[in-house]
Each structure stands twice: as structure tokens, then as C-alpha cells.
Amino acid sequence: MQTSQAETPSPADKKSKAKRPIIDCDIHQISGLEEIKPYLPRHYREMVEAYGPAYPGGMHFNGGVGGRMADAYPEEGGRAGSDLALMQRQHLDRYNVAYGILTGEGYGMQATINYDYAAATCSAINDYTIEHWLSRDSRLRGSVMIPKQEPRLAAKEIDRVGGRADMVQVIVCNGATLPYGNRYYDPIYEACVRHNLPFTIHVGLEGEGINSPPTGAGYVTNYIETRCARPSTMAAHLASFIFEGTFERFPTLRVVLQEAGVLWLAPLLWKMDQEWKGLRVQTPWVRKRPSEYFREHVRVTTQPIDETPNRALFDALLDSIHADETLMYCSDYPHWDYDSPKQALPRLADALADRVYYDNAAELYGLPTREKEAKG
Amino acid sequence: MQTSQAETPSPADKKSKAKRPIIDCDIHQISGLEEIKPYLPRHYREMVEAYGPAYPGGMHFNGGVGGRMADAYPEEGGRAGSDLALMQRQHLDRYNVAYGILTGEGYGMQATINYDYAAATCSAINDYTIEHWLSRDSRLRGSVMIPKQEPRLAAKEIDRVGGRADMVQVIVCNGATLPYGNRYYDPIYEACVRHNLPFTIHVGLEGEGINSPPTGAGYVTNYIETRCARPSTMAAHLASFIFEGTFERFPTLRVVLQEAGVLWLAPLLWKMDQEWKGLRVQTPWVRKRPSEYFREHVRVTTQPIDETPNRALFDALLDSIHADETLMYCSDYPHWDYDSPKQALPRLADALADRVYYDNAAELYGLPTREKEAKG
């Protein structure tokens, strides 16, 4: 209990204190990262300095400098990704980026049980993005951040800002309490379809807050395990969309899988097709081979692209996922494992490069064609 | 509350009852599957008849006939897998199986919080297996079932029966509360190494009982989603063994991955090697490339083998996982998706077939060489 101000002891109090000594069993001294850093072993001090505090704000250390490219921090100070001019110089202008889809950061509100605060935070992010970014560079497009854990509030937010021409997709984190194909989320897809917006799943927040533990085997110990598990959670969402019949219920819905890699999709598509042969009687609403739903409804972004033992295998697996229709370039700027267009992929044949670096995204997001853009 | 016997109403009671009518708000009528079946829609009646009750005893429908091959049920009645003579006729004799590793079934005790009952059940299974199976056919070898959720009790069970020559591995289900590389399980690996027993992870019990939800996105709706998610949970265990440094702490430990497919391992190994390059400073105890630990410490069984769009891709991916050293044939008899040695794989080159169908397992389990066995 608290009193509103410190009491001045009276002589009588003094006497009574002396008579009745007190033991208090719960007094909080501060013991934050700054205080305890000198007491940590050196390698953890170094990791905290390099990667940030790990927690709170996340469960694991990240990579790079606080999870960002070292050179993405503005020279005059401030956080990476906070300075439009630097982003233009370092990325948009430098690499002739005709359009850039902003995906924001810090999806933590998508993992809180406080639905209303989550919704308010999403609205604030969307308003800030419109005012501070979309209005200042005509190449930029926005993603509607939604409180995905409460689908009706999420649909309201999509209706609120999703009709704008400069908002081109809805975005959620990979971590979830239920896979995204679950009918629980249907109000979100009704709104996506209403506004013709793709639904984009971006890695992050796996196992945090109210989201399910990050793997089918529970919580993992190291950041690298989280990274290796992200394709698995993405795979659960994809299987859910297909086997729950979400694409049958919403025939125009498009889904984007972001930042969980690419090549793991090939064995998953084979497995889904194979299992479907033996078990399709249990899900009669799934009317096509799972890989056909993928090809028609799902798009995948490049970063971080997988490395293979040889180029032939890389090409064969890209072919297996119909990369010419499904793969879209992305940089992940300004995060530490940023891929410039020059580093993102091994050299592709011109026709495939056109699809991956421009056409697939232009078609999905309704942007001008490459030909029109080149003419300027 | 209960009284030990029904009370005979006295005239006084009768009067008081009439005065004070009673409402009881919780009386349980029986409403089991047999009672409600006529009230279920026809397709669910058919599914229950084909696949079994789905729950209790599991969360999902299975395949085949109650999860088993239709022709594995003994003609004289009884359950599939219950009749040694039928197993011999149908599988062991027919396909010249020199050694068969029994893996049991019903790993449900590995998902209960009642540690002591779990341990007692495991002991009972092991004793039954020794008495009823291993002693009756010299080709058979057993797996030590353990209460994996309480590692010290598990180690006791390994010490109790794991020294026997006819017990050749320790076995656990894929579903878990923590990934198996977590140091929490170290007492189990100390016991495995003490008795030179591989640690085998067999699919099952994902998301059931105290095990973590079956995907990083929570619970899935359909059985086929569970099957598609099993590689993911297996992947989490594998990453955990490698990045927790379990193989550094237990240099002679061998791990077997069972019934989650095979080819998904290739992209995972590439990803682990790739991520390790950028993040190895965070796990300095991981001294080799992750794929090297896999090759040295991990073995994988064939069933259910993945199908690829073409043979070249199949061979390239087998090559990527060093199948000549890591892949071992298994049938999954008498489960519904059983693979006889003739169906298990596309035709392999003789040298590779020798490794996959015999040598890799003989070396792992310390069985006589193929040459010795052929001389007989």
C-alpha cells in the first residue's frame, strides 16, 4: 500500500518503532541492464552492446547492430529506418527502386491480449505511416497493420484505411495463436477481399506474448533456432490456408510469405500434394492439388534467400515453386541481413529476373507495368 | 456428494419433498460415440467407422482402417500388430527382413503430467515387449520406451533395461514440451551414451497432453495439417541438438529421426549452415558446420518417403543429406501407409541400396554385417 506523501514521524511514532521492529519482505531495488552490465561476463556485455538488450522487447539477441545494418543509422544520430533521405540515398535512388512496399517494424502489439490497445496502436502506426512516409515519397506504398488477434477489430481497421490507393496490403506477424487459415480469421479475409488487398505474413513475434510457442517442440534456446524455425511456422499457415479451404471461401484472396526463405517450400508442396492423395476424403472442400492453390494464391519474397550446394539445385527448386509467377524481390532494408538487388539472388535469366524484380509484384499490388515505368 | 447406499424415503421425507421441490443443475447422461453415432451426419459416421474415434485417444482422424493396413488385422480377430505369426508371414519372412526394430505404439504416456504413472507404463511396455516379442523371434530388437518428460526417471528406465543386448535404442515421440537438444534432457543422453543406445524420435503426440501445440502457429484443424507439420517439429529438435551443443557434450550420441519424411532435411541443412555463418558468435560451442553434426550424429528412416517432380531432384536431395551414410529403410508395419521394401523407394544403385536397406542400420545398432548375415 502507498500513502500519498511521506509521513513525518511524531515522538510517539518513534517510540513505537523502537518497540516494534519491522521486517519488509518485498522491496524492489532497480536492477536493469545498465546497472547489471558491469557484473555480466564480458561476452554477454559485448553481445548486449552489439545486438541490443535481447529482452524486454524480444526473447533473443538479434544480428548486426541492434538488428540493423551498421551504416543505416543516420550520421546525425537517430534510429535505423527513421530517415527518409538516408533511405532514398542508400537504397531507393541507388538501386532504381521504382516502388517500395513499407512493412514497418515492431509488431509487438500483435502479440498482446489487450485487443483494444492493440487496435489503437495499429491505427496509430497506419496514420503515422501515411502522414510521415507515404505522403513524402511517391514511390512508397503502405501495409495496413492490424490487431490480428481480434479479427473483427482488424476488419474495422482494414475498412478504415485499406481503401486508400497508397495502402497495398494487410500485414501480420508470423507468430500466432491459431494458424491463419483457421475460420476464426474470416472477418479479416472478408475485408481483404473487399478492398482487394493481399494478406502478408512477415516473420516475427513467434512464441512471444499470446502467440503459440515458436515450434511444435516448444520454446527454443538460441536466436539461430528461431530463425531456423520460421519456415516451419510459415508452413503451418500455408497448410492451414489450403486445408481449411480458405482459398475456396475467398477465391480472390492472395497471401504473401515474407522473410522465411524460399526453397523449403518445394518439399512442402510435394508433401502436401502427396498426403492429399491419401487423405483428401477428410477435406472434401479442398478441390485442387495443394500446389495449385499455392501457385494461384501465394507469393513469396526473396530475402533471406537460401543457398544451395550448386546452382542446378537452386534452379530446379525455384522451378518447383514456379518462381516466375510466385517470387518477388525484397531487401529487408535496413535490417542487418539486408539484400541489395545486386546481392539478393544469383544472376537470373532476363525473363525470370523481370518477373522476380518487378512484374510479379506489380501484378499483385496493382502497380504500373515495367514498360510504362521505364518510359517514365 | 454421494451416500454409500440409496435411502428409503420415510413418510416424513415424502411430505418434506412435496414441500421442497429440488432443481439439480448437473446430472451426467451418457453421450458416448456409440450413443451419438446415429445423430451424426453420414460422412462423419463413415469417418468414425473408417478411422476410429479420433478422440479420445488422439486429436484427429487417422488414415487406413483405424490407422492400420486393412489386411494387418488377424483373420481370427484382434488388433493389427498383435499377432507375431501374421507379422512374420506378411512382412518379416516375405521380404527377407534379417532384423526388425520394434518401435511399439501408443506413446500417450509420454504426454501426461503424471510422471510416475508415465514411468510405470513405460516399464510395463518394455517388459511386455521383452517377454512377448523379443523372446519369440530372434530377428526382433526392442526400443526402450521412456518417460521423457521426467529425464531422471527416464534415465532410470534406460539403466534398468537398456543394457540388454536385444534393446537397441531409446524411443520418444516427436511431441514435446521442450526441444530435445535442451539441456533439461541431459540425464537421458548420459544414460544413452552409458549404454551406447541411439536416441530415436518417432512422430506422434504433437500438441497432445502436456506437449507444446503442434506448430509455431498453434493447433491445426485437420489430420493432414498435422502430418505436414511433423517435419517442422522434427526440424526444431534437430536444430536444438546442434545449436545447444548437445553433440559436443555427448560426442558419441546418435539420434534417429523417424517417420517425418526425408527430403525437407536438405533445405534445413543449407539454412542451418548459412545462418551459422552469420550468427556463430552467439553459439561458440557449435564448433563445426551444422550439416557436419547431422552427417556424423543423425540417421533418418525412409517411411514415408517424399515424392519429387523428377528423379534427378530426388537423387540430388538424397545426395545433399548424404543418404549413403544417413538413410535407413523402415516399413512402418502395420500402419496404413506401410512401405514394403519393394515400395519404399525408387530403384537405387546397388551400393546405395546396400547402405540404405542394411549397412547403415547394422552399423548404428551393432548388428552383424550383411556379408555375415548372407552367409548365415
Interface residues (C-beta under 8 A of the other chain):
Chain A: H43 M47 F61 G63 N174 G175 A176 T177 L178 P179 Y180 G181 N182 E206 G207 N211 S212 P213 P214 T215 G216 A217 G218 Y219 V220 T221 N222 Y223 I224 E225 R227 C228 A229 R230 P231 S232 T233 A235 A236 H237 A239 S240 F243 E244 G261 L263 W264 A266 P267 L268 W270 K271 M272 D273 Q274 E275 W276 G278 L279 V281 Q282 T283 P284 P304 D306 E307 T308 P309 A312 L313 A316 L317 S320 D337
Chain B: H43 M47 F61 G63 N174 G175 A176 T177 L178 P179 Y180 G181 N182 E206 G207 N211 S212 P213 P214 T215 G216 A217 G218 Y219 V220 T221 N222 Y223 I224 E225 R227 C228 A229 R230 P231 S232 T233 A235 A236 H237 A239 S240 F243 E244 G261 L263 W264 A266 P267 L268 W270 K271 M272 D273 Q274 E275 W276 G278 L279 V281 Q282 T283 P284 P304 D306 E307 T308 P309 A312 L313 A316 L317 S320 D337
